Amino acid sequence: MMFAQKLVRYNQSLMQRLFARKTTQYIFFELLPPFFLGLFVFIFILLMFQALRLTDFVLVHGVGLDVVIKIMGYLSISFLPALLPMSLLFAVIMTYGRMSSDSEIVALKACGLHMFPIVLPSVLLSVLVAIFSAQTSFTLAPWGNRQFELLVTKVGQTKAGVSLKEGTFSEGFFDLVIYANNVDSKTGELQKVFIYDERQGDVPLTIISKRGRIVQDVNSPGHAALLRLNDGDIHRKGENHTKIKFNTFDIHLFDAVQEEHREKSPLSMSLDEVQEKIAQKELPAEDRILFLTEFHKRWAIALVCPLFGLLGVGLSVSTNRRSQKSGGMALSLGVIVLYWILYVSAEGMARGGQLAPAIAIWAPNVVFALLSYFNLKRNWN
């Protein structure tokens, strides 16, 4: 009789563990579709904010579809560290909100299931997303941001004529100061051109031409071009003033973009590069604060994923309202907006020197950790 009772209890325990495992698997795989859907939606929304800029590249700079796709890809990669926690929160609130509104949570509890196997799928997914978010924040996102900066700079010079404005002196155009009364950005045609060239050293050249045309180097767009001038004069003022009249005069333009010498912005630096900057003893105090803030940002955004996962469960199972299905998106957006308001405010205080970077950047995470704890505690039993 005693053996039979132990066998029954063992079978019940085994069935309970099997039921808990199946429940965990079920919820985990339910989380994946809304996670990827949320990631796609948030990427789409952020790219829409860049629509005006992308349109400018197409209409003004005349770039092809392949370049636009590259720009969108680099932007998406640079956004990933922020988008991954947002997508996770969206997935957790949508999945657990649907289960709560369909009374699945109540049914699972009625079957004797504890909250741990119900919460465990969210924790597992949060840890996986946090690891991936950390990797993107440390290396992948800075690389994407760097490639975006370089590509945008190159596109800005691919059609050199678009950087010239009619009736305006343009400085820094291939190290020239250039003025044109009329500019056709599509054909590169210039009318009534004035050029001041200091590239020769102490003896600058002043060139005046009735017409000109910018011819791009197809093998090195943005790095080399030819400025062909017609019907003009070259003035050179040294010990004696020299004037040369020409029918056609070509100016070869090179090195519009020096990519290898371009200094990286903090957003384009990997975590190792940021740490190297912080380790420099001669680094100015303002720059040290900037790089310390950047260092803590990389970690804080990655580690907010488990907090979002737990908070999403707590908010979703706290009520059994039918409206929770349709309110999942609004609820997740509300939480995201609240976090980013705290985060941006804290970052501003860190950069301004009002708070230590470590305290300021981690403060929003601490606040959300407390919110997650109290919300989950209410529904644990």
C-alpha positions as CSV (number, residue, x, y, z in Angstrom):
1,M,0.0,0.0,0.0
2,M,2.8,2.4,0.9
3,F,4.6,1.5,-2.4
4,A,1.4,2.2,-4.4
5,Q,1.0,5.6,-2.8
6,K,4.7,6.5,-3.5
7,L,4.2,5.4,-7.1
8,V,1.1,7.5,-7.5
9,R,2.8,10.5,-6.0
10,Y,5.8,9.9,-8.3
11,N,3.6,9.7,-11.3
12,Q,1.8,12.8,-10.3
13,S,5.1,14.6,-9.9
14,L,6.3,13.4,-13.2
15,M,3.2,14.4,-15.0
16,Q,3.4,17.8,-13.3
17,R,7.0,18.3,-14.4
18,L,6.1,17.2,-17.9
19,F,3.1,19.5,-18.0
20,A,5.3,22.4,-16.8
21,R,7.9,21.7,-19.4
22,K,5.3,21.5,-22.2
23,T,3.8,24.8,-20.9
24,T,7.2,26.5,-21.0
25,Q,7.8,25.3,-24.5
26,Y,4.3,26.4,-25.7
27,I,4.7,29.9,-24.3
28,F,8.3,30.3,-25.6
29,F,7.3,29.5,-29.1
30,E,4.3,31.7,-28.8
31,L,6.6,34.6,-28.0
32,L,8.7,34.3,-31.2
33,P,6.3,35.4,-33.9
34,P,5.3,38.7,-32.1
35,F,8.9,39.3,-31.3
36,F,10.0,39.2,-35.0
37,L,6.8,41.1,-35.9
38,G,7.6,43.8,-33.4
39,L,11.2,44.0,-34.6
40,F,10.0,44.5,-38.2
41,V,7.4,47.1,-37.2
42,F,9.8,49.1,-35.1
43,I,12.5,49.1,-37.9
44,F,9.8,50.2,-40.3
45,I,8.7,53.0,-38.1
46,L,12.2,54.3,-37.5
47,L,13.0,54.1,-41.2
48,M,9.9,56.2,-41.9
49,F,11.5,59.0,-39.9
50,Q,14.4,58.8,-42.3
51,A,12.1,58.8,-45.4
52,L,12.7,62.5,-46.1
53,R,16.5,62.0,-46.0
54,L,16.3,58.9,-48.2
55,T,14.1,60.8,-50.7
56,D,16.7,63.5,-50.8
57,F,19.4,60.9,-51.7
58,V,17.3,59.6,-54.6
59,L,16.0,62.9,-56.0
60,V,18.9,65.2,-55.4
61,H,21.9,62.9,-55.4
62,G,20.5,60.5,-57.9
63,V,21.6,57.4,-56.1
64,G,20.4,54.0,-57.2
65,L,18.1,51.5,-55.4
66,D,21.1,49.5,-54.3
67,V,22.6,52.5,-52.4
68,V,19.3,53.2,-50.7
69,I,19.0,49.6,-49.6
70,K,22.5,49.8,-48.2
71,I,21.7,52.9,-46.3
72,M,18.5,51.3,-44.9
73,G,20.4,48.2,-43.9
74,Y,23.2,50.2,-42.1
75,L,20.5,52.3,-40.3
76,S,18.6,49.2,-39.2
77,I,21.8,47.6,-37.8
78,S,22.7,50.7,-35.9
79,F,19.2,50.8,-34.4
80,L,19.3,47.2,-33.3
81,P,20.5,47.7,-29.7
82,A,17.5,49.9,-29.0
83,L,15.0,47.9,-31.1
84,L,15.6,44.5,-29.6
85,P,14.4,45.4,-26.0
86,M,11.4,47.2,-27.5
87,S,10.5,44.2,-29.6
88,L,10.9,41.9,-26.6
89,L,8.5,43.9,-24.5
90,F,6.0,44.0,-27.4
91,A,6.2,40.2,-27.7
92,V,5.8,39.6,-24.0
93,I,2.9,41.9,-23.5
94,M,1.1,40.7,-26.6
95,T,1.6,37.0,-25.8
96,Y,0.8,37.0,-22.1
97,G,-1.9,39.6,-22.7
98,R,-3.6,37.3,-25.1
99,M,-3.2,34.3,-22.7
100,S,-4.6,36.4,-19.9
101,S,-7.6,37.7,-21.9
102,D,-8.3,34.1,-23.1
103,S,-8.1,32.9,-19.4
104,E,-5.2,30.6,-20.3
105,I,-3.2,31.9,-17.3
106,V,-6.2,31.1,-15.0
107,A,-6.6,27.7,-16.5
108,L,-2.9,26.9,-16.0
109,K,-3.0,28.0,-12.4
110,A,-6.2,25.9,-11.9
111,C,-4.3,22.9,-13.1
112,G,-1.9,23.4,-10.2
113,L,0.8,25.0,-12.2
114,H,3.0,27.5,-10.4
115,M,3.9,30.9,-11.9
116,F,7.6,29.9,-12.4
117,P,7.1,27.8,-15.5
118,I,4.7,30.4,-16.8
119,V,7.3,33.2,-16.4
120,L,10.3,31.1,-17.4
121,P,9.8,31.4,-21.2
122,S,9.9,35.2,-20.9
123,V,13.1,35.0,-18.9
124,L,14.7,32.6,-21.4
125,L,13.9,34.8,-24.3
126,S,15.0,37.9,-22.4
127,V,18.4,36.4,-21.7
128,L,18.9,35.3,-25.3
129,V,17.8,38.8,-26.6
130,A,20.0,40.5,-24.0
131,I,23.1,38.5,-25.2
132,F,22.4,39.3,-28.8
133,S,21.6,42.9,-27.9
134,A,25.0,43.2,-26.1
135,Q,26.8,41.8,-29.1
136,T,25.2,44.2,-31.5
137,S,25.7,47.1,-29.1
138,F,29.4,46.3,-28.6
139,T,30.5,45.6,-32.2
140,L,27.7,45.2,-34.8
141,A,25.8,48.5,-34.3
142,P,29.0,50.7,-34.2
143,W,30.1,49.0,-37.4
144,G,26.7,49.7,-39.0
145,N,26.8,53.3,-37.8
146,R,30.3,53.8,-39.2
147,Q,29.4,52.3,-42.6
148,F,26.3,54.6,-42.6
149,E,28.4,57.7,-41.9
150,L,30.9,56.8,-44.6
151,L,28.3,56.0,-47.2
152,V,26.3,59.2,-46.6
153,T,29.5,61.2,-46.9
154,K,30.4,59.5,-50.1
155,V,26.9,59.9,-51.5
156,G,27.0,63.6,-50.6
157,Q,30.0,63.9,-53.0
158,T,28.9,61.4,-55.6
159,K,27.2,64.2,-57.5
160,A,29.6,67.0,-56.7
161,G,27.3,69.6,-58.3
162,V,24.6,69.1,-55.7
163,S,26.9,70.5,-53.0
164,L,27.1,73.8,-54.9
165,K,24.4,76.4,-54.3
166,E,23.5,79.1,-56.8
167,G,24.8,82.5,-55.8
168,T,26.6,81.2,-52.8
169,F,30.3,80.8,-52.0
170,S,30.9,77.1,-51.3
171,E,33.9,76.3,-49.1
172,G,35.5,72.9,-48.7
173,F,34.5,71.8,-52.2
174,F,37.5,69.6,-53.0
175,D,39.5,72.2,-51.0
176,L,38.3,75.0,-53.2
177,V,36.2,78.1,-52.7
178,I,33.8,78.2,-55.6
179,Y,31.0,80.5,-56.7
180,A,28.6,79.9,-59.6
181,N,25.8,82.2,-60.7
182,N,23.8,79.2,-62.0
183,V,24.0,75.5,-61.1
184,D,22.3,72.6,-62.8
185,S,22.7,69.8,-60.2
186,K,21.5,67.1,-62.7
187,T,24.0,67.8,-65.5
188,G,26.7,69.5,-63.5
189,E,26.6,72.6,-65.7
190,L,27.8,75.8,-64.2
191,Q,27.4,79.4,-65.4
192,K,29.6,82.4,-64.5
193,V,32.1,80.6,-62.3
194,F,34.5,82.1,-59.8
195,I,37.2,79.9,-58.1
196,Y,39.7,80.6,-55.4
197,D,42.4,77.9,-55.2
198,E,44.9,77.9,-52.4
199,R,46.1,74.3,-53.0
200,Q,49.4,75.5,-54.6
201,G,50.7,77.0,-51.3
202,D,51.4,80.6,-50.7
203,V,50.4,81.7,-54.2
204,P,46.7,81.3,-54.7
205,L,45.0,81.2,-58.0
206,T,41.8,83.1,-58.9
207,I,39.9,81.6,-61.9
208,I,37.0,83.3,-63.6
209,S,35.1,81.4,-66.3
210,K,31.9,82.0,-68.2
211,R,30.9,78.3,-68.2
212,G,32.0,75.1,-66.5
213,R,31.0,71.5,-66.1
214,I,31.7,68.9,-63.4
215,V,32.5,65.4,-64.8
216,Q,32.6,62.6,-62.3
217,D,35.2,59.9,-62.2
218,V,33.1,56.7,-62.6
219,N,35.9,54.6,-61.1
220,S,36.1,56.6,-57.9
221,P,32.8,58.5,-57.3
222,G,33.1,61.0,-54.5
223,H,36.9,60.7,-54.5
224,A,37.8,62.2,-57.9
225,A,36.2,64.5,-60.4
226,L,37.1,66.8,-63.3
227,L,36.0,70.5,-63.4
228,R,36.1,71.6,-67.0
229,L,36.0,75.4,-67.5
230,N,35.4,77.2,-70.8
231,D,36.2,80.8,-71.9
232,G,37.9,82.4,-68.8
233,D,41.0,83.8,-67.2
234,I,43.5,82.6,-64.6
235,H,44.9,85.2,-62.2
236,R,48.0,84.5,-60.2
237,K,49.3,87.1,-57.8
238,G,52.8,86.7,-56.5
239,E,55.7,89.1,-56.9
240,N,54.1,89.9,-60.3
241,H,50.5,89.6,-61.3
242,T,50.0,87.0,-64.0
243,K,46.9,86.6,-66.2
244,I,46.3,83.7,-68.5
245,K,43.3,83.5,-70.8
246,F,42.0,80.1,-71.8
247,N,39.3,78.5,-74.0
248,T,39.3,75.3,-72.1
249,F,40.9,74.6,-68.7
250,D,40.6,71.3,-66.7
251,I,40.9,71.2,-62.9
252,H,41.4,67.7,-61.6
253,L,39.8,67.2,-58.2
254,F,40.9,64.4,-55.8
255,D,40.3,63.0,-52.4
256,A,36.9,64.5,-51.6
257,V,36.5,61.9,-48.8
258,Q,39.4,60.6,-46.8
259,E,37.7,57.6,-45.3
260,E,40.8,56.1,-43.7
261,H,41.6,59.3,-41.9
262,R,38.1,60.1,-40.8
263,E,37.8,60.1,-37.1
264,K,35.2,57.9,-35.7
265,S,32.3,59.3,-33.6
266,P,31.6,57.6,-30.2
267,L,28.6,55.9,-31.7
268,S,30.8,54.3,-34.3
269,M,33.3,52.9,-31.8
270,S,33.3,49.4,-30.6
271,L,33.2,48.8,-26.8
272,D,36.9,48.0,-26.8
273,E,37.7,51.3,-28.6
274,V,35.6,53.2,-26.1
275,Q,37.5,51.5,-23.2
276,E,40.8,52.4,-24.9
277,K,39.7,56.1,-25.0
278,I,38.7,56.0,-21.3
279,A,42.1,54.5,-20.4
280,Q,43.9,57.5,-21.9
281,K,45.3,59.6,-19.1
282,E,45.6,62.7,-21.2
283,L,41.9,62.6,-22.2
284,P,40.1,65.9,-21.4
285,A,37.5,65.7,-18.7
286,E,34.6,66.5,-21.0
287,D,35.6,63.7,-23.4
288,R,36.1,61.3,-20.5
289,I,32.5,61.9,-19.4
290,L,31.3,61.4,-23.0
291,F,33.0,58.0,-23.3
292,L,32.1,56.9,-19.8
293,T,28.5,57.6,-20.7
294,E,28.8,55.7,-23.9
295,F,30.3,52.8,-22.1
296,H,27.5,52.5,-19.6
297,K,24.9,53.0,-22.3
298,R,26.1,49.9,-24.1
299,W,25.6,47.7,-21.0
300,A,22.5,49.3,-19.7
301,I,20.5,49.0,-22.9
302,A,21.5,45.3,-23.2
303,L,20.6,44.5,-19.6
304,V,17.2,46.2,-19.7
305,C,16.0,43.2,-21.7
306,P,15.4,40.9,-18.7
307,L,13.7,43.8,-16.9
308,F,11.3,44.4,-19.9
309,G,10.6,40.7,-20.0
310,L,9.6,40.5,-16.4
311,L,7.7,43.8,-16.4
312,G,5.8,42.7,-19.5
313,V,4.6,39.5,-17.7
314,G,3.6,41.4,-14.6
315,L,1.6,44.0,-16.6
316,S,-0.1,41.4,-18.8
317,V,-1.3,39.0,-16.2
318,S,-2.4,41.7,-13.7
319,T,-5.8,41.8,-15.3
320,N,-8.1,39.6,-17.3
321,R,-9.8,42.3,-19.4
322,R,-10.9,41.4,-23.0
323,S,-9.6,44.8,-24.1
324,Q,-6.1,43.7,-23.3
325,K,-5.6,42.1,-26.7
326,S,-6.1,45.4,-28.5
327,G,-4.3,47.4,-25.8
328,G,-1.1,45.4,-25.9
329,M,0.5,47.6,-28.5
330,A,-0.5,50.8,-26.7
331,L,0.7,49.4,-23.4
332,S,4.1,48.4,-24.8
333,L,4.5,51.8,-26.4
334,G,3.6,53.5,-23.2
335,V,6.3,51.6,-21.3
336,I,8.8,52.2,-24.0
337,V,8.1,55.9,-24.1
338,L,8.4,56.1,-20.3
339,Y,11.7,54.3,-20.3
340,W,13.2,56.4,-23.0
341,I,12.1,59.7,-21.3
342,L,13.9,58.6,-18.2
343,Y,16.9,57.3,-20.2
344,V,17.3,60.5,-22.3
345,S,16.9,62.7,-19.2
346,A,19.5,60.7,-17.3
347,E,21.9,60.7,-20.3
348,G,21.6,64.5,-20.5
349,M,22.4,64.8,-16.8
350,A,25.4,62.6,-17.3
351,R,26.8,64.5,-20.3
352,G,26.2,67.8,-18.5
353,G,28.2,66.6,-15.5
354,Q,25.2,66.9,-13.1
355,L,25.5,63.2,-12.2
356,A,28.2,60.6,-12.5
357,P,27.7,58.6,-15.8
358,A,27.3,55.3,-14.0
359,I,24.6,56.6,-11.7
360,A,22.7,58.5,-14.4
361,I,22.7,55.8,-17.0
362,W,21.8,52.9,-14.7
363,A,19.0,54.9,-12.8
364,P,16.2,54.1,-15.3
365,N,17.2,50.4,-15.1
366,V,16.9,50.5,-11.4
367,V,13.5,52.1,-11.6
368,F,12.2,49.5,-14.0
369,A,13.7,46.7,-11.9
370,L,11.6,47.9,-9.0
371,L,8.5,48.2,-11.2
372,S,9.1,44.7,-12.5
373,Y,9.5,43.2,-9.0
374,F,6.3,44.7,-7.6
375,N,4.2,44.0,-10.6
376,L,5.4,40.4,-10.8
377,K,5.1,39.9,-7.0
378,R,1.3,40.7,-7.1
379,N,0.7,37.9,-9.6
380,W,3.2,35.3,-8.4
381,N,0.8,33.2,-6.4
